Amino acid sequence: MASVVGSKFLRFLLVLYFAEAGALLALSPWSRFWLRRVVARSPEALQGLLLSPYFRSLIVGIGFLHLWVAVTELEAWRKSVFGGRAAPAPPAGP
């Protein structure tokens, strides 16, 4: 029983990791963060590559793959927690 609970908890942590990493990778290449932290601190030989829209789009694509994995794992986690049935609906209002 403890390993099942631990497994579900680890899967939830995996979902959180992939969601956070995906959001960071999908948004950061087009932000000031990218220019200040990544491009400005890189060797000059790499700055052209890091500023390339093709390379930035590659990083965004990797971010979207992370988000896709997060959604897939979230669905698998939901099925393992609720046993394949839908999540309970909230009670109807008055």
Secondary structure, 3 states (H helix, E strand, C coil): CHHHHHHHHHHHHHHHHHHHHHHHHHHHHHCHHHHHHHHCCCCHHHHHHHHCHHHHHHHHHHHHHHHHHHHHHHHHHHHHHHCCCCCCCCCCCC
